[in-house]
Amino acid sequence: MYVICRMEPSSFRISFCQHECLRCEWMDLEELARTKNATPITSNVAKLLLFGYREGFDRIDITMREFPAVYTGLFYKLYHRELPESYRNMT
C-alpha cells in the first residue's frame, strides 16, 4: 500500500532492513518517474507526485488502476485522478 504525503526528512541518512531491501537510496522525483528500473506502481506514484508538485496536489483526485505485483502474481490498485497524457507517457 502506498500513502502519498508531503513531509520533510529530519535527516537524509537511510537506515533500512537488509533482509527486506537489496538497496535503498534517495532519488530525484523526476529521475524516479523516468527510470526503467522502477516497478510500474512506483513509476506511476512518482509521476503523480511530480504532477502534484508542478500543477497542485488538489488536481490529484480518485480513479483506480491495477498494476501487477512483481513477485506474487496478484495486483495492486492505485487510486488517483487521471494524469494528463504528457505525464502518463514519460519515458
C-alpha positions, 0 to 999 in steps of 0.5 A: 500500500502506498500513502502519498504525503508531503513531509520533510526528512529530519535527516537524509541518512537511510537506515533500512532492513537488509533482509527486506531491501537489496538497496535503498537510496534517495532519488530525484522525483523526476529521475524516479518517474523516468527510470526503467528500473522502477516497478510500474506502481512506483513509476506511476506514484512518482509521476503523480507526485511530480504532477502534484508538485508542478500543477497542485496536489488538489488536481490529484483526485480518485480513479483506480488502476491495477498494476501487477505485483512483481513477485506474487502474481496478484495486483495492486490498485492505485487510486488517483485522478487521471494524469494528463497524457504528457505525464502518463507517457514519460519515458 
